[in-house]
Amino acid sequence: MPVPIPRQRAIPAAEGGQADALPTPMPEPVPPTEPTNSTNSTNGTSLSLLVIEDEAGSLSVPAMLDSAGKPIRIRTARNLTEAERLLTDDVHCILLDLALAGPSGSGGSGGSEEDEDELTALKHVLRLAPRHAVLALTANGDAERGAEAVRVGAQDYLFRDELDERLLSRAIRYAVERKRADAAQRQLTESRLRAQENARLERGLLPTPLLDGSPLRFAARYRPGRSRALLGGDFYDTVRTPDGSVHVMIGDVCGHGPDEAALGVELRIAWRTLTFAGLCGDELLSTLQKVLEHERADEEIFATLCTVDIAPDGRRAGLCLAGHPSPLIARDGRLAELLPYESSGPALGLLPNARWPRRQVELGGKWSLMLYTDGLIEGRIGQGNQRLGQEGMVEMVRRQIAAGLRGDELLEAAVNEVRELNGGDLTDDVAVLLLDRDR
């Protein structure tokens, strides 16, 4: 190992820097993604430095210790080809002599061609080792070239003739930590951008009710089970067709990940398209099952579905259930109750050639119809394993209606009470919507 040379003065870490001082560290915007032990993140092993110089051995690199007292390991390469061979995963920092020729040129003795060669070598190293910290070594007093190296991508620059054991060791550790902090900041920024893009995408995929010309009032609440998500495996929609009928649907793809959310969106869009094409009941659900079978990633994936088509006069409706909980109806002057569900069919995707009978139900003059997914009824009650269930939900809604809650307030109160009964956030997606007719 080379013998340390006497310290002449501190390494000028930046143009106009003070003696015996390193550049002022940039504040870390986020915690490093790797352990911050100064002996590096590789399970406490010492730092390793790769020196790339024009003539191996001509540069006197002092022996150094890291902050834990372990020797900093040093490797030396004479050119970029050899450097690429020596650049293994256990190298943490690169010390590059800017006088080194680029991969396709040679360093001259001054002039623009030499400048270009020096920067070309640095750029090649940065491309070769994008995750490594890089220190640029420039001629004594050539602060301008050092600053240019930092602008191109090096973590810091040093003067070639003024290497010092203590400050060089600090410069290596600082460069490694700064590279790590920069990588953490870049990952955080990329993560935020992806989250923003996903949020915009998910908002765009949430349905916009098409009820122009209908006297019915619509309200909905949606809470995905995924943390920080806007869209889950539950899906719903409502449209008014040219004949004046109002069609409403709610469904649930098994699971609540991004793949299930995407499949739910596909089924919703298919339902809207088929509804405007005039399909309803068994014909519509049979076609949706074909869509599910072609779009699902696994044959075990299925979806439950509830569809209601309300006559133009608002007094009658057709009900189809595909393995889904029956809607709740609150008629004027009567207690809220579930619509009949004895003739429901299987969930979509479970049985080939299944049938889904359409049942005619009387709604009456003034009514509120609530459709929901099983996330609303499968939450726990207290500390035990007892679930709210449909009967518990009916009693809860009856109590809230008796307290004068309607529309958005009723849905908000229902979802909040279910969450409170569960003792915290629900693990499953929850979708609940309400259609009101008050005349």
Secondary structure, 3 states (H helix, E strand, C coil): CCCCCCCCCCCCCCCCCCCCCCCCCCCCCCCCCCCCCCCCCCCCCCCEEEEECCCCCCCCCCCCECCCCCECEEEEECCHHHHHHHCCCCCCEEEEECCCCCCCCCCCCCCHHHHHHHHHHHHHHHHHCCCCEEEEEECCCCHHHHHHHHHHCCCEEEEHHHCCHHHHHHHHHHHHHHHHHHHHHHHHHHHHHHHHHHHHHHHHHCCCCECCCCCCEEEEEEECCCCCCCCCCEEEEEEECCCCCEEEEEEEECCCCHHHHHHHHHHHHHHHHHHHCCCCHHHHHHHHHHHHHHHCCCCCCCEEEEEEEECCCCCEEEEEEEECCCCEEEECCCCCEECCCCCCECCECCCCCCCCCCEEEECCCCEEEEEECHHHCCCECCCCCCECHHHHHHHHHHHHHHCCCCHHHHHHHHHHHHHHHHCCCCCCCEEEEEEEECC
